[in-house]
Amino acid sequence: MPDLDLVLVLACALVLLSILVSKASLRTGIPALLVFLAIGMLAGSEGLLGIYFDDAWLARAVGVVALALILYAGGLDTRWESIRPVLGRGVLLATFGTLLTAGLVGMLVLWLTDLPVMQALLLGAVVSSTDAAAVFSVLRARQVRLPGDVRSILELESGTNDPMAVFLTVSLIALITTGGGSPLDLAVSFVLQMGIGLLFGYALGRAMAWALDRINLEHDGLYPVMSLALVLLAFGATQYVGGSGFVAVYVAGLVMSGRVYLHKRSLARFHDGLAWLAQITMFLTLGLLVFPSRILPVLGVAVLVTAFLTLIARPLAVYVSLIRSRFTMRERTLIGWVGLRGAAPIVLATFPLVAGISGGDTLFNIVFVVVLASTLIQGTSIPMVARWLGIEGPAFESEPAWAGEPVRRELVEFRVPETSPLVGRRVAQAGLPAGADAVLIHRYDSYLVVRGSTRLRRGDVVLLLADEPALRELEARRELERRPTLAACETDLTA
């Protein structure tokens, strides 16, 4: 039995090392996941630290939970307005494009190796999904500019093609182990899983926003705990009833991104940090699971699969899925090149190991090399390919430009009367007009910094920064008593 203290020290040391090294990776444009995997391999049984780890079930469990957290954070960071124009093409690319990629790679593997047909198709399914999180880290680090629709379809595809790859992998494993099922059964199962995932994701996303906004917790630190529990509940409940938990958490995050609720910004930062921790933990664990000596026998096949996937299968899937779309040929070519393999393929590669499928170890090692090679080659060359294709757009994640005259806002004091309906409400639930922001509350002989969860009391004097329309609305509602104006300032939103 390993020493718990030593395990804790080594685990924290590896996480801290990953964080520090990732800073350097951002400067060089190398995706962080490549760094995390390398650190895991160096610490593994055949690496410098010699940490023996051969538990595929634990690696899969860690990977599934981590992938769910990553997808939720991705949905939370996605704006519906940005993906709506490309929704149809994005979903087609994430479903049909993923299926076509899996089939093409499976046929190549069948021709290159002596694996049975189903195992060859299984390998194609495992490597069929992309990891745009790695892509966007490269774009941010190298300041690559892409048109809005190109960014949006890559963003949408990354959140919706992982569930498709999971479905294909699980279905093929079931066919291999049980030998039952027909194409019609698989089609019905796919529709049910995705449909239940969409329905549960939308419903639970709205329920999560309502719960976070209406359930009054005395300690602000409990809200992140509650949010995390709700995300995992959404994933587990959807999986339990036969739906796709991965679809559910991504859709729930997408719904949450468009809702207003308490601590929205702090919870978004919490889940962003949690997603990073999930990525680091997942890739370190999967890196530990790799035995480099077992990779050498499959290295040649893995390189050929990577080349075929990068140069033929992925581009062909993109061209077919985006045919007769408004994307130009150059944009389609770039979308085809931006198809890094990442988190999902390595996690899915543990499924055959856990299921005890013959050749599962070989499949895992091939997938590991494919992910490494794809990340290294495509991840570092995206800026060069974008420049070569002449793809230009607004600065990545640039803030929207505001037009108009400077807005005059005043600092005004409002008193909360004893009979006001706002007594006992939180500031976030007070229904302040759009042009009014609460800054401070004078209560007794002290001043309180306003938070969304701060409750209003009788006699509170609230300092508001408000424009003229908001002040007129507040005075008309008579829920607050206005006191003499303190100051005025001009806010230039065009600056």
N, C-alpha and C positions, 0 to 999 in steps of 0.2 A: 504493500500500500504506500503510495508516494506521500512524502511529507507535505501536509496542506500549506504550511508556511512557505515552503520552497516553491510549490506550485503557484501560490499567489504572487510571490516575488517575480518569478519568471514570466507569468502572464502579464503583469503590469509593466515589466521591463520591455517586453516585446511590443505592447501597445504604445508605450512612450517612444520607443525607437521608431515605430512605424509613423507616428505623428511627426517626429523631427525629420525623418528622411523624406516624408511626403512633401515637406516644404521645398526641398531641393528638387523634387520631381516636378513640381508645378513650374519652377523656373525653367527647367529643361524641356518641358512639354511632354514628358513621359507620364502616361496615366498612372495614378496612384495605386491602382489595383495590382499593377505589375510589381511595384515595390513591396506591397504587402505579401504577395505570393512568394517573392524572392526571400523575404525575411523569414517566412514560415518554412521554406525549404532549407534555408541555412540553419535554422534551429531544429530541424527534424532529425530523424533517426540516423540519416546518412549525412547530416550536416555538422556544423561546428559544435553545437551544444549537445547533439545526440539525444534529443527528446524523442522517445519511441511513442508513436501514436498510430494505431491501426484500427480505430473504431469507426467504421463507415456509418453506422447507425447514428452515433453522436454527431458526426460531421454533417449528416443529412439534416438532423433535427436543428442544429445551429444554423445551417444554411437556409432552411425553409423559414424559420422565424425571422432571420436577418433579411431575407428577400421580401417578406411581408412588410417589415418596417421601412425598407428602402422604397418600396412601391408606394406606400402611404405618404411618405415624405415627398416623393416625386409628384403625386397627385396634389398634395397640399401646396406645392410650389408652382403648379401649373394654372394658368389663367384660362378660363373657359372661352373668353373672347378671342384668345390667340389661336386656339385649336379648332374653333367652330368652323372657320372657312375650309379647313382641310380634313374635316371629320370623316367624310365618306372614303376618301382616298387613303387616309391614315389607317382606318380600320381594315380596309381591303389589303393594304400592304402588310399589316400586322397578322392577318389571318391567312388569306390566300398566298401572299408572298412568303410567309413562314412555311406554309405547307409545301409550296413549290421548292423552296430552298432545301427543306428536309428530304424531299423525294430525289432531287438531283444529286445531293451529296450521298444519299443512301445507294443510288445506282453506281456511283463511282467507287464507293467502299466495297460493294459487291464484286466489282470488276477487279479491284486491286488486291483483295484479301480472300481468304477461304471462309470467311464468316458466313453463316446462314443468312437467308434473305431477311428475315425479321430482325436479326441482330444488326445487319447493315443499315436497314431503315431506322432502327433505334438510334444508331450513331448519328444519322442525319437529323433526326428529331432533336437530339440533345444539343447539337451545335447550331440549331436553326434560329435562335433568338439573339438579338443584339443588346448591347449595353451602352445606351446613349449617355448615361451618367459619366462614363469615362470620356466620351466624346466632348461633352460640355466642359469638363475640367480642362481638356486640351485647348478648347476654343477660348476659354477665359484666360488661361495662362499665356497663350500666344496672341491674344487679342485678334482672333480671326473674325472677320465680318461676314455674316451670311444674311440673305434676304429673309424677311419675316416668315414667309410661308415655308421655306426650307427648314428653318429652325423649328417651326411649329410641327411639321410632319415628323421630324426626327424625335421631337419631344413626345408626341402622341404615340408613335410606334414603340418607343422604348417602354412605355407604360402598359401597352396592350399586347405586345407579342410574347412576353414571358408566359402569360396564361395559356396561350396557344401551344407553346413549346412544352409546357407542363402537361397539357391534355394529351398531346401526341406521345410523349414519353410514357406516361402512365398507361395509356391505352395499349401501346405496343408491348409493354411489359406484361399487361394482363393477357394479351393474345399469346405471348410466348409461354407464360406459365400455365395458362388454363387451356389454350388452344381453341377457345370459343369466341363467339361474337362475329358479326357480319358488318360490312360497310354501312348498312342501314342503321344497325344498332349504334355504331360509332357516331354517325351523323346525328341521331336523336340524342345521344349522350352529350355531344358537343353543344347542341342547341340548349339543352336543359342546364348544363353547367354554366355556360356563359349567360343565359337568361336569368338564372337564379342569382348569379354573381352580380349582374347589373341591377336587378331589383333590390337585393339585399344591400348592395353598396349605396344605392341612392337613398333607400329608406333609413338605413343605419347612419348614413352621413348626416341627414337632417336630424335624426334623433340624437346623435352625438353633439351637434351644435346646440340643440335645445337643452340637453342635459348640462352641458358646460356653462350655459348662460343662465339657467333657472335654478339649478341645485346650489344652494348657498353653503359654501364651505368656509369654515372659520379661518383656516390657514391657507394662504396663497400657494404654499408648497405642495398642497394636495392636488391642485389642478393638473400638473403634469402627470402625476401618478394616475389620476382618473382618466386622463386622455390616453395614456399608454394602455391601461386596462381595457378601455373601450375599443381601441384599435385591434388588440389581440382577440377580444370577444367577437368583434365583427368577422375577423378571419376564421376563428374556430367555429363559430355558429354557422357560417356559410358553408364551410367544409363539411360540417356534421350533417347538414340537410342535403348534401349532394351537389352543392354549387361550387364555383371557383372562388376560393378565398382570396386569391391574388387579384382577380377582377374586382371583388368586393372592396378590398382595402384601397385600391387605386381610385375607384369611383367615389368611395367615401371621402378620400382626401380631396378629390376634385370638387365634390359638393361643399366640403368644409371651406375650401379656398374662396368660395363665393358668398359665404355666410358671415354674419357679424355676431360675435359672441365674446364673452369675457376673456381677457388675457390672450387674444388671438395672436398678437405679435410674439409674445414671450413663448407661447406654445409652439408656434412655427419654428422659432429658434431652437426650442427643446427638441423637436422632432428632427430638425436638420442635424443637430449634434448627435442624436440617437442613431440616425441613419449612417453617419460617419463611423460611429462605434460599431454598428452592425457590420459595415463593410470590412473594417479592420479585423474584427473578430472572425468573420466568415472566411476571409482570405488567409488569415494566419492559420486557422484550423485546417482549411483545405491544403495549404502549403505543407503543413505538418504531415498530412495524410499521404503525401507523394514520396515515393522511393525513387530517387534519380536513376539508380541502376536498372530499374524496370522500364525506364523510358527509352533507353538506347535501342532495344529490339524493334520498337514501333516508330522510331524517329523518322525513317524514310517515308512511311505511309502517312504519318501525321503532317509532314511538310507538303506532300502532294495534295492531301485533303485541304490544307490551308490555302494553297495556291488556287485550287479549283474553286473553293468557296469564295475567295476574295475576288478572283478575276472573272469567274463565269456564273456560278450559282446565284450569288447575291445580286450582281448587276442585272442578270436576266430576270430575277424575281421583281426587281424594282422597275425595270422597263415595262414588263408585262402589267404590273399592278397600276402603273401610272400612265398607261397608254391613253391617248386622247385627253389628257389632263392639261391644265394650264402651265405645268412645269416644262421648262425648256429642256432640250437634250443635255445641255451642260449641267443644269440643275439635277436632272435624273442621274447623270454620271456621278456627281458629287454625293448624292444621297446613297447611291450604290457603293461608293467607296467608304462612306462613313457607316460602316457596319461592324463595329468592333464586337468581338465575342467577349463576354465578361462574367458577371456573377452567375446568371442563370445556367449557362452550360456546365460549369464545374459542379454546381449544386445538383443539377439533374444527372450528372455522370455518377453520382453516388447512389442513385436509385437502383440501377442494375446490380450494384455491389450488395446492397441491402436485400434485394430480392433473390440473390444467389443465382443469377443468370450466368450460364456458361460464357466465358469470355468477358465478363464484366470488368475484370481487372485490366485487360487489354484496352477495352473501350475507354475506361477512365483515363489511362495514360495517354491515349491518342487525343482525347478531348483536352487534357491539360496542355499538351504541346500546341494544339490548335489555338487555344486561348492566348497562350504566351506569344506565339508568333503573330497572331492577328493584332494583338495589342501593341506589340513592338513595332511592327511594320506600318499598319494603318494609323495607329495612334500618333506616331511621330511624323507622319507624312501628310496629315490632313491640311495643315497650313500651306504646304507646298502645292498640293493638288488643287486647293481652292484658288490659289494665285494663278496656277497654270491654266485653269478653266475660266479665269476671269470672273469668278462669282463674287459680287460685291453687294453689300447691303448696309443698313444702319449698324452702328457699333453694337456689339453683342451686349444684350441686356441693358441697353441705354435707357435712361429715364425719358418718359414722354415729354415732348416740348409743349409748353403752355403758352398760349397766345392771349393777348389782351392787355388792358391797362393795369397798373399796379392797384391792388385791392387795399382799401383803407379799413383797418380794424382798430377797435378801441378796447382798452382795458376797463372793464365795468364791474362794479360790485353788485351782486344780487343777494338779498337776504331770504332765507327759507322761513316763511311764516309758520306759525304753529298749526294752522289749519291746512297747510299745503298738502296736496296728494303725493308730493314727492318725498315726504318724510318717511324714512325707512327704506327708500329705494337706493339701489346702487347707481352711481353716476352713469355707468354704461346703459342702465335701463331707464334713465330719466327722460329720454327722448329729446335731447338738446338739438336745436336746428343744425343743419350741415355747416353753417358758417360760424358756429360757436364752439369754443374749446375751453373746458374747465382747467384752470392753472393751479390755483391754491384755494384752500378752505381755511378761513379764520374761525376757530372754534375755541371758545373761552379765551385763554391767554396764549394760545399757541397756533402755529400755522402747520397745516398738513399738505403734503404733496399729493395731488389728486391721482388716483388710480381708477381703473374701471370698476373695481370691486369696492371702492370707498362708498360707505352708506351715508346718505344725507340725514342730518338731525335738525330738530327745531332750533331756530336761532343761528344756524350756520350762515356765515357770510362767504359766498362763493365768488372768487375772482375769475371772470370770464374774459377771454380774448375773442371778440365777436365783430362781425361786419354789420352794416346798417340793416339789411333785410332780416338777419337773425335777431337783432335787437328788437325790431318791430314785432316779430313773431313772439318773442318772449314776453314783451309787454302786453300783447293782446291776450296771451294765454293766462296771465295773472297767477301763475303758479309760484312765481318769485317776485319779490319786491325790489325794484331797481333803486340803487343808491347813487350818489353823485359820481359823474365820470372822472376817472383818474388820469387817463392819458390816451393818446391815439398814436398809431403808427401805420406806416404803409408797407405792405408786403408785396414785393414785386415777384410774381410767379413766373415771369419770363427770364429772371436772372439765372 
